[in-house]
């Protein structure tokens, strides 16, 4: 084991944890109780965000562990997901947790509960347990594996100082993350403002009157500027391990299609499907149903692929710059129309007839090209800032773990 600072020592977690009482089936009485399971935890914030209530007569078989404030609930299933939280809310005193948790109850005379909690979410602790998981479809460790872990312990006063320092640094980190997220939201607003101005004609024309199009512009139906509007296959074909990519709504992203997790069909099926729906570079794809309804992209890939029925295909006529139409479909005016057309039911859907009849603003092709250039010059700046923000957010977890590593090495 790693050498510790003077005055520290390695101890078995079970030796600094108290026993947790369990409810046996024959002891269960009538009445209601609060139940916490893995779904109760947000594994990003490591907080309890919800609970369930049951009558004892309908209690889940896993409802056995009596918990208290100060307990740490550590999920023994898929430990790498870090479904871990500390019980802080007094409403959970003497309530019930799932046996899917190892309930760690720190001995107050030897350890500070927050100290143990922060150690339990550290990579040092979790990665040692990841190696002990058994089972392929339901990888898990035993409670005994958790309690047999060795942890570094110092004097109580030092533990309190360390946890105070961790919380101070985490608070500063959280503030930074919140600022990055605010900047991300502001970028989204700016993007939408650029597109709004672009298709009102304000990026290429001066003195545009509210509610009116600039001279030379007109309203046309999408059908009138398209060579083809159709959708993908409505019946799922035979899926094979390798072949022609068969893309669905999940494979349509904001900037292009992706092939990372797509399905595959035979070449024979693809030839048959592409007679009706043949996506190609420069076409516009729109998600027509599901959680991402209305999302669209221009096809940049030259790879041959087919589409499932959850995606609509638009082939622009030569009078329309494909990128102009692509950005137009992402503008707030059109996007809001698409979402409105999809309805608000659980089965949101955009139909071909609706797409065909949407009115869009069109200007001469030379001006379309100028508009695309104006949009991209502005959005390229957004993309650079967005990339930096994303990198910052991705690094935040590494920083958090670095703080914990320093803390439990006695270097805070």
PLY file of the C-alpha trace (Angstrom):
ply
format ascii 1.0
element vertex 412
property float x
property float y
property float z
element edge 411
property int vertex1
property int vertex2
end_header
0.00 0.00 0.00
1.03 3.57 -0.66
3.06 5.30 2.03
1.03 7.78 4.08
2.01 10.99 5.89
3.13 10.75 9.49
0.22 10.10 11.87
-1.92 8.48 9.14
-2.67 4.78 8.84
-4.48 2.31 6.60
-7.60 0.76 8.11
-10.25 -1.60 6.83
-13.49 0.31 6.02
-15.49 -2.29 7.94
-13.47 -1.53 11.09
-14.62 2.10 11.10
-18.24 1.37 10.10
-21.19 0.46 12.31
-23.66 -2.33 11.62
-26.88 -1.53 9.77
-30.08 -3.21 10.88
-32.15 -5.08 8.33
-35.87 -5.65 8.23
-36.79 -9.30 8.02
-39.89 -10.28 6.13
-41.76 -11.56 9.16
-41.05 -8.26 10.99
-42.64 -6.04 8.36
-45.74 -4.31 9.60
-48.61 -2.43 8.06
-48.17 1.18 7.03
-46.11 3.18 4.57
-42.38 3.76 4.32
-39.95 5.72 2.15
-37.78 3.59 -0.12
-34.45 4.55 -1.70
-32.96 2.61 -4.59
-30.32 3.29 -7.23
-32.78 5.44 -9.20
-32.94 7.82 -6.22
-29.36 8.99 -6.84
-27.95 11.55 -9.25
-24.52 10.06 -9.95
-23.16 13.40 -11.21
-23.90 15.38 -8.06
-23.92 12.35 -5.72
-27.13 13.53 -4.11
-30.47 11.89 -3.38
-32.97 13.44 -5.77
-36.08 11.28 -5.33
-37.63 8.43 -3.41
-40.58 6.06 -3.58
-43.25 5.31 -1.03
-44.66 1.85 -0.42
-47.09 0.10 1.80
-45.36 -2.77 3.60
-47.79 -5.22 2.03
-46.38 -4.26 -1.40
-42.76 -3.75 -0.41
-40.07 -4.73 -2.95
-38.03 -7.77 -1.91
-34.91 -5.57 -1.76
-36.49 -3.17 0.78
-34.53 -4.37 3.81
-31.95 -1.88 5.10
-32.86 0.68 7.78
-30.95 3.90 7.16
-30.12 7.06 9.09
-28.82 10.56 8.42
-25.06 10.35 7.89
-25.17 6.96 6.15
-23.48 6.59 2.77
-25.33 4.60 0.13
-22.84 2.93 -2.20
-24.32 1.00 -5.13
-22.69 -2.40 -5.44
-23.99 -2.82 -9.01
-21.85 -1.40 -11.82
-19.62 0.41 -9.37
-18.02 2.42 -12.19
-21.28 4.40 -12.50
-20.64 5.85 -9.03
-24.22 5.74 -7.80
-23.20 6.95 -4.36
-24.84 9.49 -2.04
-24.78 10.58 1.57
-28.07 10.66 3.50
-28.51 14.25 4.68
-32.26 14.80 4.80
-33.83 13.87 8.17
-36.98 12.57 6.44
-34.91 9.49 5.60
-34.16 8.66 9.23
-35.30 5.08 9.96
-36.51 4.64 6.39
-35.57 1.84 4.00
-32.86 1.41 1.36
-32.39 -1.28 -1.26
-30.02 -4.19 -0.69
-28.44 -3.01 -3.94
-26.51 -0.59 -1.71
-23.70 -1.24 0.70
-24.86 1.07 3.50
-21.76 2.58 5.08
-22.40 3.97 8.57
-19.18 5.65 9.76
-18.31 5.23 13.46
-18.47 8.83 14.69
-15.81 8.34 17.35
-13.27 7.31 14.69
-14.19 8.96 11.39
-16.07 11.95 9.99
-18.94 10.81 7.75
-18.12 13.41 5.06
-14.52 12.20 4.99
-15.68 8.64 4.25
-18.22 9.92 1.72
-15.64 11.86 -0.27
-13.29 8.90 -0.23
-16.10 6.64 -1.48
-16.57 8.76 -4.62
-12.85 8.98 -5.34
-11.36 7.01 -8.23
-8.92 5.47 -5.74
-11.78 3.70 -3.97
-14.04 2.99 -6.94
-11.38 1.63 -9.29
-10.21 -0.91 -6.72
-13.81 -2.21 -6.53
-14.30 -2.18 -10.31
-11.68 -4.93 -10.52
-13.68 -7.12 -8.11
-16.97 -7.05 -10.02
-18.39 -10.37 -11.17
-21.15 -11.11 -13.66
-21.31 -9.98 -17.29
-24.87 -8.68 -17.68
-25.18 -7.47 -14.08
-21.62 -6.77 -12.84
-21.55 -6.24 -9.11
-19.46 -6.53 -5.97
-20.46 -7.94 -2.60
-20.95 -5.81 0.51
-17.95 -7.61 1.98
-15.81 -6.39 -0.95
-16.74 -2.81 -0.07
-16.10 -3.14 3.65
-12.79 -4.98 3.10
-11.35 -1.97 1.26
-8.44 -0.28 2.99
-8.78 3.48 3.51
-6.32 6.12 4.74
-7.23 7.57 8.12
-5.84 10.51 10.09
-6.91 12.21 13.32
-10.55 13.39 13.53
-9.53 17.08 13.60
-7.43 16.58 10.47
-10.34 14.76 8.76
-12.58 17.75 9.46
-9.96 20.16 8.09
-9.61 18.03 4.94
-13.35 17.81 4.30
-13.72 21.56 4.83
-10.96 22.15 2.27
-12.50 19.68 -0.20
-15.85 21.48 0.07
-14.21 24.88 -0.36
-12.41 23.74 -3.54
-15.47 21.89 -4.85
-17.57 25.03 -4.30
-15.12 27.07 -6.38
-15.11 24.36 -9.05
-18.92 24.21 -9.11
-19.07 27.98 -9.51
-16.73 27.72 -12.49
-18.84 24.94 -14.02
-21.99 27.01 -13.56
-20.37 29.96 -15.32
-19.33 27.72 -18.22
-22.88 26.40 -18.52
-24.26 29.94 -18.54
-21.83 30.86 -21.30
-22.94 27.77 -23.21
-26.59 28.85 -22.91
-25.73 32.37 -24.07
-23.97 30.94 -27.12
-27.13 29.04 -28.01
-29.15 32.27 -27.81
-26.59 34.05 -29.96
-26.71 31.28 -32.60
-30.48 31.53 -32.79
-30.29 35.33 -33.05
-27.84 35.06 -35.98
-30.18 32.68 -37.82
-33.22 34.83 -37.06
-31.54 37.95 -38.48
-30.20 36.01 -41.45
-33.62 34.84 -42.64
-35.24 38.18 -42.00
-32.72 39.48 -44.53
-30.99 41.73 -41.98
-27.48 40.30 -42.50
-27.43 41.33 -46.19
-29.91 44.22 -46.33
-30.25 47.54 -44.54
-33.46 49.05 -43.23
-35.55 45.87 -43.31
-39.03 46.62 -41.99
-40.47 44.40 -39.28
-42.76 41.71 -40.70
-41.66 42.36 -44.29
-39.17 40.62 -46.56
-36.45 42.61 -48.36
-36.87 43.42 -52.04
-36.31 40.37 -54.24
-37.33 37.90 -51.51
-40.49 35.80 -51.51
-42.35 33.17 -49.54
-42.43 29.70 -51.13
-43.46 26.22 -50.05
-40.63 23.79 -49.25
-42.16 21.47 -51.85
-41.61 24.12 -54.56
-37.85 24.28 -53.95
-37.32 20.53 -53.60
-36.77 17.80 -56.15
-37.87 15.18 -53.65
-39.35 15.04 -50.14
-39.74 11.57 -48.69
-38.88 9.52 -45.63
-37.11 6.26 -44.85
-38.35 2.72 -44.45
-41.33 2.15 -42.17
-40.79 -1.59 -41.79
-37.60 -2.73 -40.09
-35.64 -4.98 -42.46
-33.31 -7.84 -41.54
-30.39 -6.45 -39.57
-26.92 -7.90 -40.18
-23.53 -7.47 -38.51
-21.93 -5.58 -41.38
-23.17 -4.10 -44.62
-24.86 -0.85 -45.70
-25.49 1.62 -42.83
-29.17 1.94 -41.89
-29.59 5.21 -40.01
-32.38 6.32 -37.67
-33.17 9.53 -35.77
-30.38 8.93 -33.24
-27.79 9.00 -36.03
-28.84 12.46 -37.26
-26.77 15.10 -35.46
-26.67 18.88 -35.81
-23.68 18.95 -38.16
-23.94 15.66 -40.09
-24.94 12.02 -39.82
-22.85 9.64 -37.71
-22.18 5.96 -38.24
-20.77 5.08 -34.79
-23.73 3.07 -33.49
-25.81 2.48 -36.61
-27.50 -0.69 -37.79
-26.58 -2.48 -41.02
-28.60 -4.05 -43.82
-27.74 -6.10 -46.90
-26.73 -4.52 -50.20
-29.79 -6.09 -51.83
-32.13 -4.40 -49.33
-30.31 -1.08 -49.70
-30.75 -1.10 -53.50
-34.47 -1.68 -53.03
-34.84 1.02 -50.34
-32.80 3.64 -52.18
-35.13 3.55 -55.17
-37.56 5.60 -53.07
-35.28 7.25 -50.50
-31.68 7.81 -51.61
-29.84 10.19 -49.25
-26.73 11.80 -50.76
-24.22 14.51 -49.98
-25.96 17.91 -49.96
-29.39 16.56 -48.97
-31.24 17.79 -45.88
-32.37 15.34 -43.20
-34.99 16.13 -40.55
-35.89 13.96 -37.56
-39.64 13.44 -37.85
-40.45 11.75 -34.55
-39.14 11.03 -31.10
-37.32 13.06 -28.47
-35.19 14.97 -31.03
-38.06 15.77 -33.42
-37.17 18.74 -35.64
-33.41 18.26 -35.45
-31.86 18.58 -38.89
-28.57 18.44 -40.73
-27.05 18.63 -44.18
-25.44 15.38 -45.38
-21.71 15.92 -45.73
-20.74 12.26 -46.02
-20.30 10.56 -49.39
-20.95 7.13 -47.86
-23.92 5.16 -49.19
-26.59 4.64 -46.51
-30.32 4.15 -46.02
-32.84 5.72 -43.66
-35.44 4.50 -41.21
-38.89 6.10 -41.34
-38.10 8.42 -38.42
-36.06 10.64 -40.76
-37.35 12.86 -43.60
-35.21 13.49 -46.68
-35.26 16.75 -48.68
-33.39 17.10 -51.98
-33.07 20.84 -52.78
-33.49 22.11 -56.33
-30.53 23.85 -58.01
-32.14 27.24 -57.34
-31.51 26.71 -53.63
-28.14 26.62 -51.93
-28.20 23.45 -49.79
-26.47 25.14 -46.84
-28.97 28.00 -47.01
-31.84 25.52 -46.67
-30.01 23.63 -43.94
-29.50 26.76 -41.82
-33.06 27.84 -42.58
-34.38 24.58 -41.10
-32.40 25.30 -37.92
-33.65 28.89 -37.59
-36.05 29.59 -34.69
-38.86 30.52 -37.09
-38.82 27.16 -38.92
-37.74 25.01 -35.98
-40.63 26.29 -33.88
-43.00 25.53 -36.75
-41.66 21.97 -37.01
-42.05 21.36 -33.28
-45.57 22.86 -33.37
-46.51 20.60 -36.28
-45.22 17.55 -34.41
-47.79 18.03 -31.65
-47.35 17.67 -27.90
-48.36 14.03 -27.43
-46.04 11.20 -26.46
-45.88 10.19 -30.14
-44.67 13.47 -31.61
-44.40 13.28 -35.39
-43.88 15.51 -38.42
-45.62 14.30 -41.56
-44.45 14.70 -45.16
-47.49 16.78 -46.10
-46.65 19.25 -43.33
-43.04 19.65 -44.44
-44.08 20.14 -48.06
-46.47 22.98 -47.19
-44.24 24.98 -44.84
-43.64 28.50 -46.19
-40.00 29.62 -46.15
-38.29 32.90 -47.20
-36.21 32.58 -50.38
-33.91 35.16 -52.01
-31.78 35.02 -55.19
-29.10 32.32 -55.07
-26.23 34.82 -55.07
-27.67 36.37 -51.92
-28.21 32.91 -50.41
-24.47 32.28 -50.76
-23.68 35.64 -49.12
-26.06 34.82 -46.26
-24.40 31.43 -45.71
-20.99 33.14 -45.60
-22.26 35.72 -43.10
-23.77 33.00 -40.91
-20.65 30.83 -40.96
-18.30 33.72 -40.19
-20.29 34.36 -37.01
-20.98 30.77 -36.02
-17.34 29.74 -36.50
-16.48 32.03 -33.59
-19.24 30.34 -31.56
-17.85 26.91 -32.46
-14.38 27.86 -31.18
-15.78 29.18 -27.89
-18.09 26.15 -27.58
-15.12 23.83 -28.01
-13.23 25.58 -25.20
-16.28 25.44 -22.94
-16.77 21.72 -23.61
-13.11 21.06 -22.84
-13.49 23.01 -19.60
-16.55 21.01 -18.58
-14.83 17.73 -19.44
-11.81 18.70 -17.37
-13.94 19.55 -14.34
-14.32 15.90 -13.30
-10.58 15.36 -13.66
-10.01 18.41 -11.43
-12.50 17.05 -8.89
-10.68 13.73 -8.77
-7.33 15.49 -8.55
-8.57 17.36 -5.46
-9.66 14.07 -3.86
-6.34 12.40 -4.68
-4.43 15.27 -3.08
-6.76 15.24 -0.07
-6.39 11.55 0.73
-2.68 11.69 0.17
-2.43 14.29 2.91
-1.39 17.03 0.50
-4.27 19.54 0.84
0 1
1 2
2 3
3 4
4 5
5 6
6 7
7 8
8 9
9 10
10 11
11 12
12 13
13 14
14 15
15 16
16 17
17 18
18 19
19 20
20 21
21 22
22 23
23 24
24 25
25 26
26 27
27 28
28 29
29 30
30 31
31 32
32 33
33 34
34 35
35 36
36 37
37 38
38 39
39 40
40 41
41 42
42 43
43 44
44 45
45 46
46 47
47 48
48 49
49 50
50 51
51 52
52 53
53 54
54 55
55 56
56 57
57 58
58 59
59 60
60 61
61 62
62 63
63 64
64 65
65 66
66 67
67 68
68 69
69 70
70 71
71 72
72 73
73 74
74 75
75 76
76 77
77 78
78 79
79 80
80 81
81 82
82 83
83 84
84 85
85 86
86 87
87 88
88 89
89 90
90 91
91 92
92 93
93 94
94 95
95 96
96 97
97 98
98 99
99 100
100 101
101 102
102 103
103 104
104 105
105 106
106 107
107 108
108 109
109 110
110 111
111 112
112 113
113 114
114 115
115 116
116 117
117 118
118 119
119 120
120 121
121 122
122 123
123 124
124 125
125 126
126 127
127 128
128 129
129 130
130 131
131 132
132 133
133 134
134 135
135 136
136 137
137 138
138 139
139 140
140 141
141 142
142 143
143 144
144 145
145 146
146 147
147 148
148 149
149 150
150 151
151 152
152 153
153 154
154 155
155 156
156 157
157 158
158 159
159 160
160 161
161 162
162 163
163 164
164 165
165 166
166 167
167 168
168 169
169 170
170 171
171 172
172 173
173 174
174 175
175 176
176 177
177 178
178 179
179 180
180 181
181 182
182 183
183 184
184 185
185 186
186 187
187 188
188 189
189 190
190 191
191 192
192 193
193 194
194 195
195 196
196 197
197 198
198 199
199 200
200 201
201 202
202 203
203 204
204 205
205 206
206 207
207 208
208 209
209 210
210 211
211 212
212 213
213 214
214 215
215 216
216 217
217 218
218 219
219 220
220 221
221 222
222 223
223 224
224 225
225 226
226 227
227 228
228 229
229 230
230 231
231 232
232 233
233 234
234 235
235 236
236 237
237 238
238 239
239 240
240 241
241 242
242 243
243 244
244 245
245 246
246 247
247 248
248 249
249 250
250 251
251 252
252 253
253 254
254 255
255 256
256 257
257 258
258 259
259 260
260 261
261 262
262 263
263 264
264 265
265 266
266 267
267 268
268 269
269 270
270 271
271 272
272 273
273 274
274 275
275 276
276 277
277 278
278 279
279 280
280 281
281 282
282 283
283 284
284 285
285 286
286 287
287 288
288 289
289 290
290 291
291 292
292 293
293 294
294 295
295 296
296 297
297 298
298 299
299 300
300 301
301 302
302 303
303 304
304 305
305 306
306 307
307 308
308 309
309 310
310 311
311 312
312 313
313 314
314 315
315 316
316 317
317 318
318 319
319 320
320 321
321 322
322 323
323 324
324 325
325 326
326 327
327 328
328 329
329 330
330 331
331 332
332 333
333 334
334 335
335 336
336 337
337 338
338 339
339 340
340 341
341 342
342 343
343 344
344 345
345 346
346 347
347 348
348 349
349 350
350 351
351 352
352 353
353 354
354 355
355 356
356 357
357 358
358 359
359 360
360 361
361 362
362 363
363 364
364 365
365 366
366 367
367 368
368 369
369 370
370 371
371 372
372 373
373 374
374 375
375 376
376 377
377 378
378 379
379 380
380 381
381 382
382 383
383 384
384 385
385 386
386 387
387 388
388 389
389 390
390 391
391 392
392 393
393 394
394 395
395 396
396 397
397 398
398 399
399 400
400 401
401 402
402 403
403 404
404 405
405 406
406 407
407 408
408 409
409 410
410 411
